[in-house]
Amino acid sequence: MAALYRPAHQWQGDPNDDDPYGWFGCTSYAYAMGIDAITKGAVVPSGYEIRQLTDEAVPNPTDPGLTLQQVDAAGNRFGVDFYLRTGPWRAVEKDLTDQRWTVLQVWYPRLGAAWMFQNPGNFGHAIGVMAISGDGRSALVYDSLGHAARWTPLAVLRAAAEEWGRRIGLRGGDVRWLASITTIPKV
């Protein structure tokens, strides 16, 4: 069986990409990597380019992050679209099993020190997730605070996503994410 195409990792703090708002761009960077993944590298916007196409090109000082709806509207300009989903964790796993790129919202400290790239980090965060491991225990995570994708336990991701859902007032156990309509192609 062929492997899925892996996008280039984008670090939101890269001083060489001229993004003065990179540290507030986790959602746009996770989404940009998703566009790379589902187009098999044919379209590779930066997280900065995604932010510039939103209605919040300059971050709001009181709430500098972007919503899932904002980045998806920006992504439409690249000819892609994602499903905005709210629901139980098993639905995220179904999207991953179906080989859809997900932009998953998490409560960052709930990932735990072993899985965080910025410690301490007491904030909501968005990560790109693209596949479940063969043993069904981990998922391949593209965290724009780090420098490379890595396999992360599903139980850790679930706890962090459910904690974010609780903090934003979702129904008990529900999480929020974007899932690509187009599946990730094989190489």
C-alpha positions as CSV (number, residue, x, y, z in Angstrom):
1,M,0.0,0.0,0.0
2,A,1.4,3.4,-1.0
3,A,2.0,6.0,1.7
4,L,0.1,9.3,1.9
5,Y,1.7,12.4,0.5
6,R,3.3,14.4,3.4
7,P,3.3,18.2,3.1
8,A,6.3,20.4,4.0
9,H,6.2,21.4,7.6
10,Q,5.7,25.1,8.3
11,W,7.0,26.7,11.4
12,Q,5.0,29.7,12.5
13,G,7.9,31.4,14.1
14,D,10.3,31.4,11.1
15,P,12.0,34.8,10.9
16,N,12.8,34.2,7.2
17,D,9.2,34.2,6.0
18,D,8.5,37.9,6.7
19,D,5.4,37.0,8.9
20,P,5.2,39.6,11.7
21,Y,2.2,37.8,13.1
22,G,3.4,34.2,12.9
23,W,3.2,33.6,16.6
24,F,-0.6,34.2,16.3
25,G,-1.1,32.0,13.2
26,C,-1.4,28.4,14.3
27,T,-4.8,28.0,12.6
28,S,-3.6,29.5,9.3
29,Y,-0.4,27.5,9.3
30,A,-2.2,24.2,10.1
31,Y,-4.6,25.0,7.2
32,A,-1.8,25.9,4.8
33,M,-0.1,22.6,5.4
34,G,-3.4,20.9,4.8
35,I,-3.7,22.6,1.4
36,D,-0.2,21.3,0.5
37,A,-1.3,17.8,1.6
38,I,-4.5,17.5,-0.3
39,T,-3.1,19.1,-3.5
40,K,0.0,16.8,-3.3
41,G,2.2,19.9,-3.3
42,A,0.6,21.6,-6.3
43,V,-0.6,24.5,-4.1
44,V,1.6,25.5,-1.2
45,P,0.5,28.7,0.5
46,S,2.2,29.8,3.7
47,G,0.3,30.4,6.9
48,Y,1.1,34.1,6.4
49,E,-0.6,34.0,3.0
50,I,-3.7,32.4,4.5
51,R,-3.9,35.0,7.2
52,Q,-3.5,37.8,4.7
53,L,-6.6,36.5,2.8
54,T,-8.8,36.5,6.0
55,D,-10.8,39.4,7.3
56,E,-8.2,39.7,10.1
57,A,-4.9,40.2,8.2
58,V,-3.7,42.2,11.3
59,P,-4.4,40.3,14.5
60,N,-7.0,41.7,16.9
61,P,-4.9,42.6,20.0
62,T,-7.5,41.2,22.4
63,D,-7.9,37.9,20.5
64,P,-5.1,37.5,17.9
65,G,-5.9,34.0,16.7
66,L,-8.0,33.1,13.7
67,T,-11.2,31.0,13.7
68,L,-11.7,27.9,11.7
69,Q,-14.3,29.7,9.6
70,Q,-11.8,32.5,8.8
71,V,-9.1,30.2,7.5
72,D,-11.6,28.1,5.5
73,A,-12.9,31.2,3.8
74,A,-9.4,32.2,2.9
75,G,-8.6,28.7,1.7
76,N,-11.5,28.8,-0.8
77,R,-9.4,31.3,-2.8
78,F,-7.0,28.4,-3.5
79,G,-9.8,26.3,-4.8
80,V,-10.1,24.1,-1.7
81,D,-12.8,23.7,0.9
82,F,-13.0,21.9,4.3
83,Y,-16.0,20.7,6.4
84,L,-16.4,22.6,9.6
85,R,-17.3,20.0,12.2
86,T,-18.3,19.8,15.8
87,G,-18.9,16.4,17.4
88,P,-17.5,13.5,19.3
89,W,-13.9,12.4,19.1
90,R,-14.8,9.2,17.1
91,A,-15.9,11.5,14.2
92,V,-12.3,13.0,14.1
93,E,-10.9,9.5,14.0
94,K,-13.3,8.6,11.2
95,D,-12.1,11.6,9.2
96,L,-8.5,10.6,9.8
97,T,-9.2,7.0,8.8
98,D,-10.9,8.4,5.6
99,Q,-7.5,10.2,4.9
100,R,-8.8,13.7,5.4
101,W,-6.5,16.5,6.6
102,T,-7.8,17.9,9.9
103,V,-7.2,21.2,11.6
104,L,-7.8,20.3,15.2
105,Q,-8.4,22.8,18.0
106,V,-6.8,21.8,21.3
107,W,-6.1,23.2,24.7
108,Y,-2.3,23.3,24.3
109,P,-1.2,22.5,27.9
110,R,-3.4,19.4,27.9
111,L,-1.1,17.8,25.4
112,G,1.4,17.5,28.2
113,A,5.1,18.4,28.3
114,A,6.1,15.4,26.2
115,W,4.0,16.5,23.3
116,M,4.3,20.3,23.5
117,F,6.9,22.4,21.6
118,Q,6.4,25.5,23.7
119,N,6.4,24.9,27.4
120,P,4.8,26.5,29.3
121,G,2.0,27.2,26.9
122,N,-1.4,28.2,28.4
123,F,-3.5,28.8,25.3
124,G,-5.8,27.3,22.7
125,H,-4.0,26.1,19.7
126,A,-4.7,24.5,16.3
127,I,-2.7,21.6,14.8
128,G,-2.8,19.8,11.5
129,V,-3.4,16.0,11.8
130,M,-3.2,13.7,8.8
131,A,-3.2,10.0,9.5
132,I,-3.6,7.3,12.1
133,S,-0.8,4.9,12.7
134,G,-1.0,1.2,11.6
135,D,-1.5,0.2,15.2
136,G,-4.3,2.7,15.7
137,R,-2.7,4.4,18.7
138,S,-1.2,7.5,17.3
139,A,-1.7,10.2,14.7
140,L,0.8,12.1,12.6
141,V,0.6,15.7,13.9
142,Y,1.9,18.9,12.2
143,D,2.3,21.4,15.0
144,S,3.4,24.7,13.6
145,L,5.1,25.5,17.0
146,G,7.6,22.7,16.2
147,H,9.9,22.0,13.3
148,A,8.7,18.6,12.1
149,A,5.7,16.3,12.1
150,R,5.6,13.6,14.7
151,W,3.4,10.7,15.8
152,T,1.4,11.7,18.9
153,P,-0.9,9.3,20.9
154,L,-4.5,9.6,20.0
155,A,-5.5,9.6,23.7
156,V,-3.4,12.7,24.2
157,L,-5.0,14.5,21.2
158,R,-8.4,13.5,22.3
159,A,-7.9,14.9,25.9
160,A,-6.6,18.2,24.5
161,A,-9.4,18.5,22.0
162,E,-12.1,17.7,24.5
163,E,-10.6,20.2,27.0
164,W,-10.7,22.9,24.4
165,G,-14.3,22.0,23.6
166,R,-15.2,22.2,27.3
167,R,-13.5,25.6,27.5
168,I,-15.5,27.1,24.6
169,G,-18.8,25.7,25.8
170,L,-19.4,22.7,23.6
171,R,-21.6,19.9,24.7
172,G,-19.8,17.4,26.9
173,G,-17.1,15.6,25.1
174,D,-17.5,17.3,21.8
175,V,-14.6,18.8,19.8
176,R,-14.2,21.2,16.9
177,W,-12.2,20.8,13.7
178,L,-11.9,21.3,10.0
179,A,-11.7,18.2,7.8
180,S,-10.7,18.4,4.1
181,I,-13.3,17.5,1.6
182,T,-10.6,16.2,-0.7
183,T,-8.6,13.3,0.7
184,I,-4.9,13.2,1.0
185,P,-3.4,11.5,-2.1
186,K,-1.0,8.7,-2.0
187,V,2.6,9.1,-3.3
